Amino acid sequence: MRYLLTPASAAAGEANDDTVRVRRLFDDARGCEKFAQRLLSFGPGQSQPRVDDDSDEVLYVLAGAGTATIDGIEHVAARGTSAYVGRGTSWVVEPEDGLDLLSVLVHDPLPVPEGTHAVVDLAQEDRQSATAARQFSIGLDPAVGCLSVTQFVGFVPPGRAPDHFHRYDEVLYILEGEGVLHIAGEHAPLMPGSCVHLPAGLVHCLENSGADELRLLGVFRPAGSPAEAYYPDGTPAAYPKEG
């Protein structure tokens, strides 16, 4: 399935003279033109400064611990930490042992002041409700200065929701659990480390086929609510409203 990458099918990590190994996931080479989704695995020691003059970057700590210094300001980096780094802003990490980050480069972002960044502990964020008893927690969005995208963790209970689509482009990474991706009559298994690219308007369903909650990390643009969805006929999917 062209919209799915399994852990085994992702490109091998690329090493250089830095402390990091880069593993490419969805990017323009795989038909994902708005994002470059990558795994960054940092070894011990302080990394070389990293900066992208053309793209914003949103990060999520998958494993490990250490510090991240962004625009000269030091932050704790631990599992579940999210970080937004505006384009042109320098950052380095120094793991205690190792540090695995999921990175999404956001091409052609909306302009923000130089040095703009934010760090959020997603584990401390409240859950909100979406369709079919699904929930989500927001990590990065315009409220913290990340204007171009929304980053969130989604919590999917066992079962299958109705097929639907979004009006935003999205990349997903499965954190925990097992499931099935359904698109246009095709079905493919999901497991931790699976990656999904969902272009705007693509009708799909992520089914939780296990007994426990499935957790995923999503990044989508334009920024908005992960609960916004539409059934195949274009009818808005109903979801609980706050307040």
Number of C-alpha atoms within 10 A of each C-alpha: 11 8 17 21 20 17 15 9 10 18 14 13 15 11 12 8 8 13 19 23 18 18 18 18 31 25 18 12 10 13 13 19 14 21 26 21 27 21 22 22 20 22 19 15 15 18 18 15 13 12 18 15 10 14 21 29 25 27 23 26 20 19 16 18 20 19 17 22 16 25 17 12 9 13 17 13 27 21 18 19 22 25 25 26 26 31 26 19 22 18 21 17 27 21 21 15 12 17 24 21 24 20 24 26 21 24 16 13 20 14 12 16 11 12 16 18 23 19 21 19 17 20 15 11 14 11 15 17 18 22 17 16 14 19 19 23 20 20 31 26 23 12 9 14 16 27 20 21 25 23 31 23 25 26 22 25 21 19 15 16 17 16 18 21 23 23 15 21 21 23 26 23 23 22 18 18 20 21 23 18 18 18 18 10 6 10 13 14 16 26 17 17 18 22 24 23 26 20 20 14 16 18 18 21 18 23 22 24 18 14 11 13 19 25 21 21 21 23 27 28 21 16 18 16 16 25 20 16 22 19 16 17 8 12 10 14 17 14 15 12 9 6 3
